Amino acid sequence: MPDYHVLLAMASVIITWKWGDWRNWKQYYSTILYLIIGDLSCVLLTTNKTLWQFESPTISNDFSEFLIAFICFPCTCLVFFALYAKVQSYRKTVYISLFFLFCATLYTSIEWLSFKLGFITYHNGWSLYWSFGLNFIMFPLLLLHYKKSLLVWPLSLILAAAMIYWFDLPFNMFNVIK
């Protein structure tokens, strides 16, 4: 039987094939890279104090991270923007807010299943609630990056600094501080 994270990546591709906006992938390319950079930065920041870890009996944590960053996240963007195009036609803030809530809830539900099945563990104060909060922030940031990419970087740095402070993450990953 294939690994859970491999199945998740395969399901992401199938869902994106059906509902993703493949035709306009070039428009979303920089936002896809933004999401990947954000994820890999978080992995790097938490190297010495893990907040969550993917678990698998067959593949390494690093390969699980790779699958999620380079397959699931690009698929997420293609589906997110395809669905957002339909929601934005209503042009009502309440619908867009509910859409962000739906996306965060869906992402968190997948993570909840991963947690219940033992394919992700939480450490150092992180929990599913923090994941929901991060997911609820992530989707508006994706949209903001797509529309005003230069504005999202300072916001992302502020959020990263808040995470470093709140979770007391060691900031010596690059051996800047001895």
C-alpha atoms as a printed R data frame, in Angstrom:
    type eleno elety resid chain resno       x      y       z
1   ATOM     1    CA   MET     A     1   0.000  0.000   0.000
2   ATOM     2    CA   PRO     A     2   1.368  3.452  -0.877
3   ATOM     3    CA   ASP     A     3   2.334  5.843   1.901
4   ATOM     4    CA   TYR     A     4  -0.275  8.295   3.232
5   ATOM     5    CA   HIS     A     5   1.699 11.339   2.070
6   ATOM     6    CA   VAL     A     6   2.143  9.822  -1.395
7   ATOM     7    CA   LEU     A     7  -1.625  9.192  -1.532
8   ATOM     8    CA   LEU     A     8  -2.255 12.780  -0.421
9   ATOM     9    CA   ALA     A     9  -0.014 14.079  -3.214
10  ATOM    10    CA   MET     A    10  -1.749 11.829  -5.756
11  ATOM    11    CA   ALA     A    11  -5.190 12.954  -4.547
12  ATOM    12    CA   SER     A    12  -4.043 16.590  -4.854
13  ATOM    13    CA   VAL     A    13  -3.077 16.044  -8.479
14  ATOM    14    CA   ILE     A    14  -6.379 14.296  -9.291
15  ATOM    15    CA   ILE     A    15  -8.449 17.025  -7.596
16  ATOM    16    CA   THR     A    16  -6.439 19.715  -9.366
17  ATOM    17    CA   TRP     A    17  -6.828 17.971 -12.700
18  ATOM    18    CA   LYS     A    18 -10.603 18.085 -12.211
19  ATOM    19    CA   TRP     A    19 -11.093 21.491 -10.536
20  ATOM    20    CA   GLY     A    20  -7.825 23.412 -10.876
21  ATOM    21    CA   ASP     A    21  -7.159 26.348 -13.164
22  ATOM    22    CA   TRP     A    22  -4.419 24.701 -15.234
23  ATOM    23    CA   ARG     A    23  -4.952 27.108 -18.089
24  ATOM    24    CA   ASN     A    24  -3.718 30.070 -16.047
25  ATOM    25    CA   TRP     A    25  -0.929 28.425 -14.058
26  ATOM    26    CA   LYS     A    26   1.596 31.032 -15.222
27  ATOM    27    CA   GLN     A    27  -0.456 33.784 -13.539
28  ATOM    28    CA   TYR     A    28  -0.224 31.918 -10.228
29  ATOM    29    CA   TYR     A    29   3.389 30.828 -10.532
30  ATOM    30    CA   SER     A    30   4.882 33.506  -8.256
31  ATOM    31    CA   THR     A    31   2.194 32.851  -5.637
32  ATOM    32    CA   ILE     A    32   2.927 29.132  -5.793
33  ATOM    33    CA   LEU     A    33   6.595 29.951  -5.171
34  ATOM    34    CA   TYR     A    34   5.596 32.257  -2.297
35  ATOM    35    CA   LEU     A    35   3.718 29.381  -0.634
36  ATOM    36    CA   ILE     A    36   6.613 26.971  -1.143
37  ATOM    37    CA   ILE     A    37   9.149 29.507   0.195
38  ATOM    38    CA   GLY     A    38   6.930 30.165   3.204
39  ATOM    39    CA   ASP     A    39   6.623 26.467   3.975
40  ATOM    40    CA   LEU     A    40  10.314 25.703   3.544
41  ATOM    41    CA   SER     A    41  11.225 28.777   5.627
42  ATOM    42    CA   CYS     A    42   9.004 27.476   8.405
43  ATOM    43    CA   VAL     A    43  10.671 24.064   8.179
44  ATOM    44    CA   LEU     A    44  14.072 25.753   8.380
45  ATOM    45    CA   LEU     A    45  13.050 27.985  11.293
46  ATOM    46    CA   THR     A    46  11.823 24.997  13.283
47  ATOM    47    CA   THR     A    47  14.733 22.665  12.527
48  ATOM    48    CA   ASN     A    48  16.029 22.843  16.094
49  ATOM    49    CA   LYS     A    49  12.581 22.996  17.715
50  ATOM    50    CA   THR     A    50   9.991 21.162  15.647
51  ATOM    51    CA   LEU     A    51   6.399 22.309  15.921
52  ATOM    52    CA   TRP     A    52   5.003 19.446  13.856
53  ATOM    53    CA   GLN     A    53   6.478 16.456  12.129
54  ATOM    54    CA   PHE     A    54   5.195 14.193   9.408
55  ATOM    55    CA   GLU     A    55   5.299 10.533  10.362
56  ATOM    56    CA   SER     A    56   5.544  7.626   7.980
57  ATOM    57    CA   PRO     A    57   6.541  3.990   8.216
58  ATOM    58    CA   THR     A    58   7.944  4.045   4.670
59  ATOM    59    CA   ILE     A    59   9.292  7.470   3.680
60  ATOM    60    CA   SER     A    60  11.382 10.094   5.448
61  ATOM    61    CA   ASN     A    61  10.040 13.286   6.994
62  ATOM    62    CA   ASP     A    62  12.079 15.255   4.455
63  ATOM    63    CA   PHE     A    63  10.458 13.437   1.537
64  ATOM    64    CA   SER     A    64   7.005 14.023   3.059
65  ATOM    65    CA   GLU     A    65   7.847 17.741   3.285
66  ATOM    66    CA   PHE     A    66   9.010 17.636  -0.340
67  ATOM    67    CA   LEU     A    67   5.737 16.044  -1.522
68  ATOM    68    CA   ILE     A    68   3.642 18.587   0.314
69  ATOM    69    CA   ALA     A    69   5.715 21.608  -0.734
70  ATOM    70    CA   PHE     A    70   6.196 20.721  -4.385
71  ATOM    71    CA   ILE     A    71   3.031 18.797  -5.233
72  ATOM    72    CA   CYS     A    72   0.262 19.570  -2.731
73  ATOM    73    CA   PHE     A    73   0.922 23.314  -2.415
74  ATOM    74    CA   PRO     A    74   1.018 24.070  -6.160
75  ATOM    75    CA   CYS     A    75  -2.180 22.038  -6.516
76  ATOM    76    CA   THR     A    76  -3.699 24.000  -3.629
77  ATOM    77    CA   CYS     A    77  -3.035 27.283  -5.431
78  ATOM    78    CA   LEU     A    78  -4.504 26.091  -8.730
79  ATOM    79    CA   VAL     A    79  -7.710 24.895  -7.057
80  ATOM    80    CA   PHE     A    80  -7.903 27.868  -4.676
81  ATOM    81    CA   PHE     A    81  -7.748 30.433  -7.490
82  ATOM    82    CA   ALA     A    82 -10.194 28.474  -9.665
83  ATOM    83    CA   LEU     A    83 -12.741 28.419  -6.839
84  ATOM    84    CA   TYR     A    84 -12.004 32.007  -5.833
85  ATOM    85    CA   ALA     A    85 -12.853 33.161  -9.366
86  ATOM    86    CA   LYS     A    86 -16.340 31.740  -8.868
87  ATOM    87    CA   VAL     A    87 -16.785 33.217  -5.391
88  ATOM    88    CA   GLN     A    88 -15.488 36.675  -6.296
89  ATOM    89    CA   SER     A    89 -18.197 37.048  -8.916
90  ATOM    90    CA   TYR     A    90 -20.612 37.575  -5.990
91  ATOM    91    CA   ARG     A    91 -18.481 40.557  -4.895
92  ATOM    92    CA   LYS     A    92 -19.698 40.391  -1.324
93  ATOM    93    CA   THR     A    93 -17.264 40.407   1.555
94  ATOM    94    CA   VAL     A    94 -19.295 37.851   3.470
95  ATOM    95    CA   TYR     A    95 -18.983 35.282   0.648
96  ATOM    96    CA   ILE     A    96 -15.244 35.821   0.363
97  ATOM    97    CA   SER     A    97 -14.833 35.528   4.150
98  ATOM    98    CA   LEU     A    98 -16.854 32.306   4.139
99  ATOM    99    CA   PHE     A    99 -14.694 31.053   1.279
100 ATOM   100    CA   PHE     A   100 -11.524 31.639   3.335
101 ATOM   101    CA   LEU     A   101 -13.187 29.892   6.289
102 ATOM   102    CA   PHE     A   102 -14.139 26.977   4.021
103 ATOM   103    CA   CYS     A   103 -10.565 26.654   2.697
104 ATOM   104    CA   ALA     A   104  -9.042 26.798   6.190
105 ATOM   105    CA   THR     A   105 -11.563 24.270   7.500
106 ATOM   106    CA   LEU     A   106 -10.948 21.905   4.598
107 ATOM   107    CA   TYR     A   107  -7.166 22.092   5.018
108 ATOM   108    CA   THR     A   108  -7.477 21.628   8.790
109 ATOM   109    CA   SER     A   109  -9.829 18.669   8.310
110 ATOM   110    CA   ILE     A   110  -7.240 16.936   6.145
111 ATOM   111    CA   GLU     A   111  -4.635 17.631   8.818
112 ATOM   112    CA   TRP     A   112  -7.001 16.361  11.532
113 ATOM   113    CA   LEU     A   113  -7.354 13.084   9.607
114 ATOM   114    CA   SER     A   114  -3.558 12.920   9.267
115 ATOM   115    CA   PHE     A   115  -3.243 13.452  13.020
116 ATOM   116    CA   LYS     A   116  -5.870 10.840  13.902
117 ATOM   117    CA   LEU     A   117  -4.186  8.304  11.626
118 ATOM   118    CA   GLY     A   118  -0.779  9.065  13.158
119 ATOM   119    CA   PHE     A   119   0.818 10.664  10.096
120 ATOM   120    CA   ILE     A   120   1.541 13.977  11.811
121 ATOM   121    CA   THR     A   121   2.570 14.748  15.374
122 ATOM   122    CA   TYR     A   122   2.608 18.079  17.201
123 ATOM   123    CA   HIS     A   123   5.394 19.359  19.422
124 ATOM   124    CA   ASN     A   124   6.469 22.361  21.517
125 ATOM   125    CA   GLY     A   125   3.032 23.908  21.977
126 ATOM   126    CA   TRP     A   126   1.735 23.486  18.433
127 ATOM   127    CA   SER     A   127  -1.724 21.968  17.979
128 ATOM   128    CA   LEU     A   128  -4.475 21.550  15.449
129 ATOM   129    CA   TYR     A   129  -5.902 24.882  16.649
130 ATOM   130    CA   TRP     A   130  -2.685 26.671  15.678
131 ATOM   131    CA   SER     A   131  -2.825 24.920  12.312
132 ATOM   132    CA   PHE     A   132  -6.358 26.196  11.756
133 ATOM   133    CA   GLY     A   133  -5.219 29.735  12.591
134 ATOM   134    CA   LEU     A   134  -2.278 29.431  10.230
135 ATOM   135    CA   ASN     A   135  -4.532 28.064   7.494
136 ATOM   136    CA   PHE     A   136  -7.040 30.864   8.048
137 ATOM   137    CA   ILE     A   137  -4.234 33.400   7.567
138 ATOM   138    CA   MET     A   138  -2.586 31.527   4.691
139 ATOM   139    CA   PHE     A   139  -5.440 31.739   2.186
140 ATOM   140    CA   PRO     A   140  -5.961 35.520   2.409
141 ATOM   141    CA   LEU     A   141  -2.165 35.912   2.155
142 ATOM   142    CA   LEU     A   142  -2.197 33.846  -1.050
143 ATOM   143    CA   LEU     A   143  -4.816 36.139  -2.517
144 ATOM   144    CA   LEU     A   144  -2.972 39.228  -1.311
145 ATOM   145    CA   HIS     A   145   0.259 37.913  -2.851
146 ATOM   146    CA   TYR     A   146  -1.516 37.323  -6.139
147 ATOM   147    CA   LYS     A   147  -2.929 40.856  -6.179
148 ATOM   148    CA   LYS     A   148  -0.218 42.880  -4.380
149 ATOM   149    CA   SER     A   149   2.836 40.682  -4.043
150 ATOM   150    CA   LEU     A   150   5.151 43.304  -2.538
151 ATOM   151    CA   LEU     A   151   2.719 44.013   0.284
152 ATOM   152    CA   VAL     A   152   2.581 40.409   1.469
153 ATOM   153    CA   TRP     A   153   6.316 39.997   2.186
154 ATOM   154    CA   PRO     A   154   6.520 42.468   5.105
155 ATOM   155    CA   LEU     A   155   3.337 40.947   6.542
156 ATOM   156    CA   SER     A   156   4.848 37.471   6.232
157 ATOM   157    CA   LEU     A   157   8.021 38.601   7.996
158 ATOM   158    CA   ILE     A   158   5.957 40.065  10.832
159 ATOM   159    CA   LEU     A   159   4.032 36.806  11.151
160 ATOM   160    CA   ALA     A   160   7.273 34.799  11.102
161 ATOM   161    CA   ALA     A   161   8.730 37.037  13.833
162 ATOM   162    CA   ALA     A   162   5.557 36.558  15.892
163 ATOM   163    CA   MET     A   163   5.876 32.775  15.514
164 ATOM   164    CA   ILE     A   164   9.544 32.871  16.501
165 ATOM   165    CA   TYR     A   165   8.651 34.890  19.588
166 ATOM   166    CA   TRP     A   166   5.486 33.001  20.595
167 ATOM   167    CA   PHE     A   167   6.999 29.512  20.248
168 ATOM   168    CA   ASP     A   168  10.428 30.593  21.508
169 ATOM   169    CA   LEU     A   169  12.129 29.242  18.402
170 ATOM   170    CA   PRO     A   170  15.918 29.290  18.442
171 ATOM   171    CA   PHE     A   171  17.175 31.746  15.861
172 ATOM   172    CA   ASN     A   172  20.540 30.125  15.265
173 ATOM   173    CA   MET     A   173  19.703 28.051  12.214
174 ATOM   174    CA   PHE     A   174  22.270 29.804  10.038
175 ATOM   175    CA   ASN     A   175  24.854 29.947  12.828
176 ATOM   176    CA   VAL     A   176  24.398 33.704  12.895
177 ATOM   177    CA   ILE     A   177  24.471 33.699  16.682
178 ATOM   178    CA   LYS     A   178  27.132 31.657  18.468
